């Protein structure tokens, strides 16, 4: 643990930036016109992560550091499914460490530039992780899996880091549920890591396609009620024709217990494993009629028709 909350915020803020996605003039600023952009943070040397909706429609952005140093940035990879974008910029700021270890009730801090009130002047909000199993619609029409927090996430906060009490990133601030109090969403650190792994592996983002169309999560209560003899897994509800899942011999009603050795307790588990492999092979353990068997699923990697 750091010495104090003040020390933690001061340390983390060195890695946080304000992103301007549209040029603005002195007159725009004087007149109080809306400045388009959001927040971001350093994940490795010269690499900034943010939300895709922050930089949507442009390839070139302006990066403002805490020390008000302004640099040009270039959007190099995008993930419309999880609303993420990776920016290349010549900024000398330290990268933040990432932690995938998150539980309900963990204290978290959101850093960013809400409403872009004062450029480069970061603000902080504090709360807890309220849920680690939420599914919402991304700004680009995809289903995305998110964490929920009561720490405030306002326009301009989007793309900023959500950190734990050790200053490690547990998520990327994403959105606020309209007409609600204290319901805010973040992209899980796991999804951030799998996105980065995917682009570093492939040189571009290749979304995983399995052909598993719908699934239901099996937990202890459902497993006992259905007499499945398991308390976790993902039950297949539907499979697309002529898809990798169909070719792998998977059937509706099968319960996928693990993928590449990772137990599947949520849809996010399967997505993250698939994203890291894509394109490649998933070695599955499947329960069918109370018997376990192995299956190999050849994941297809697909370029998404999306231009930032």
N, C-alpha and C positions, 0 to 999 in steps of 0.2 A: 504493500500500500504506500502511496505517496504521503508526504507529511501532512498535507491539508488539501481541502477542495480547491483552495486558491492556487496552490502549487500545481495541482493536476490540470486545472483550466489553463494556466499560463503555459505549461509545457505543451499541451495538446494544441493550443491555438497557434503555435508556431508552424504547424503543418496544415492549417486550414486556410482556404483562399476564397475570395469572392470572384464569381465568373460573370462577365458581361457578355451577353450573346448578341447584342445589337449596339452599334455605335450610338453615342449620344453627345450632344453639344453642351456648352456652358449654359446656353439659353434653356435647353431641356431641363437641366439641373435646377436652374433658378426658378423656372416655372413649376417645378415639382412634378414633372411628367413621369410616368411610370418607366422605370429602368428595367429592361428585360434581362433576366439572368437568374443566378442562384448561387449556391455554395459548392464547394468541393474540398478534397483533401489529397495529400500526397500518399501514394501507395508504394512507390519506388522512385529512384532517381529520375527526374524529368517526366514522371507519370502522375496525372491527376485523375481521380475518379469523381464522377458526378452522376446525376440522373440524365437520361436521354432527353426527357421533356424540357430540361433546362437549356439544352443546346440544339433543340429540334429546328431544322431548317437552315442550319449554318455549319460550315466546316471550320471557320476561323473565329476565335473568341479572344477576349481580353482577360488576363488573369491578374488579380490584385492580391498581393500577400499582406500579412498583418503589418509589415513594415512599409506598406503603401508602395511597394515596388510593382510596377506594371509591366507585364510581359505578354507577348502574343502566344496563343495556344492553338493547337490544331487537333480536331477530333479525328482519332485514328481507328477506333473500333466502337461499335454500338451493339447493344443487346435490347431490342424493343420488347422482348418477352418480360425481362426483369427490370426494364426502365433504367438501364445503366449505359454509361458512355465513358470511354477512356480517352484522355487528352494528353497530348505530348506538348510539353512546355519547358523552356529553359529557365527553370526556377530552382534556386538553391535553398530548399527547405527540407527538413527531416521527414522521412516517411513514418507513418503511424503503424504500430503493430496491430495485428488482427487476431481476435479470439472467437472461435466458433462455439465456445462453452457458454451457453446462455440458458437461464432458467427463469420461470415465472417468478416475479418478485424481486429480481435483481435491480439494483439502482442503476440508472443510466443518466447521461448528460448529453444534450443535443447542442452542438455548436454550429453557428452559421450567421447569415445576414438576412434576418426576416424582413420582408418588404423592401430590402435594399435601402433602408433609411439613410444610413451613413456608410458610404462605400469603404470597405476595409475595416470597419468597426464591428467586430463580432459581438453577438449576444449569446446568452446561455440559458437553457431551460433544463429543469431537473424533474425526474419522475422514476417510474419503475416499468419493467417489462410486464405487460398485462396479459399477453397471450403469445404463444409461439406457433400457433396453428390457425392462421387466417388466410382465406383466399379472396382476392379482390380482382377487379378488372384493371389491367394496365392502361395507361393513356393511349396505347396503340392497339387495343382490342384483344389482348391475350389474357388468359388467366395467369395470375402470378401469386406466389405464396409469400406472405409477409409476416413480420412480427407486429404486435400492437403495443403501443406505449401511451401513457398519459402525459409524458413530457411534450410540451408544445412544439408542433411542427407547422410553421406558417409559410406562406409563399415567400421565397427567398432563402428559406432554410433548406429547401430541396437540394439534395446532393451532398449536404454536410455530414460529418461523422456523428454517429451515436456511439458513445464510449462508456465502458464500465468504470468502476472505481479504481482500476489499475491503469486507466488511460488507454485501454485497448479498444479498437473498433469492434463493436458487435453488430453494427448495421449501418445502412445509409439512409438518412432521413428522406422520406419519399412523398408523403401526402397527409392531409387532414380530412377526416370525414365531415363533409358539409352538414350544417345544421345539427351538430352534435357537440358535446362537451367532453374534452379530454380523450378523444378517440383519434389516434394518430398512427401512421404506419411507417415501417422501415423495411428496407430490403435486407434480409439476413446476411450476416458476414459469410455464411456458407455459400450463398448465391453469388456474392462478390468474388469469393475465392475460386469458385468453379468457373465463373466467367473469365477471370484472368488466366486460369489454367488452360481453358479452351483456346483463347486467342494466342497465348504464348506457344501452345502446342501446334496450332494449325496456321498461325500467321494471319488469321481472320476468325471472326466468330461463326462457327458452324453449329446451328441449333440441332439438338438430338431429336430424331424422329423414330419412335418405336412402333407406332400403330396401335398402341393401347389407348383406346378412346376415352373410356371412363373407368374409374376405380373407386372403391369404397375402403376406408380404413377399418381394419379389424383391431379392436382393443380387448381388454380383459372381459368386459361385460358382454360384448357382442360375440366374442369367441366362445364364451361359456354358454350363452343363449343358443347359439347355432351348433353347439357340441362339436366344435372344430378341433379341440385339443390343442389350440394355440391361443396366445393372448396378444398377438401382434401380426402384422402383415398387411398386404394390399390385395383386396379381392377384385378381380377383373369383371367389369360389368359389360363392356363391349369392346370389340376388336375390329379394326378396319380391314377390309378385304385386300388381299395381295400386299400385305404390309410385313415388316420384319417380325412382328409378334405372331402373325398367322403362320409365317414360314418357319418360325421356331417351334410350332406345334402347341402354342398356348391356347387355352380355351376359356370361354366365359365361365365364371365360377371358380377358376383357379385362384389360389392365394399365393402371391409371391412373398416369400419370407425374407429373402436376402438377395442382394445383387453385388457381385464381386466381394463377398464376405461382409458386406454392410447390412445389418438388420434393418428392415424397412418398417418403421413405426409411423411414418407420415408420408404424404405425397411428396413433400419437400425432399425426403431422403432419396427417393427414386430419381427425382429430377436432378439433384446435385450429382449423384453418381453418374447418371447418363450424360450430363453436360461435360463432365471431366473426361469421359471415354470417347465421346462423339468426335469423329466416327470410329467405331470399334466394337468390341465384343463385350457383352454383359453375361457373366456366368451367374445364372439364377438357381435358387433353391425354391421349388414350387410344391405346394400342398394341393393334392387332388384326391378327393374321396378318402381323406385321412391318411394318404400315403405320400411320402416325400419323394421327389425325383429332381434330377438336374436338367437344365435346359440352357442352350446358348442362344442369346439374342443378338443379332447383328444390327447394331444401331447405325442408321444413316445420318450423316451430317449434312444439314441443309443451310444454304445461304438464304437469308430472309430478304425479301424484296422490300428493303427499307433504305432510304438514302437520308442521312442526317442533313 
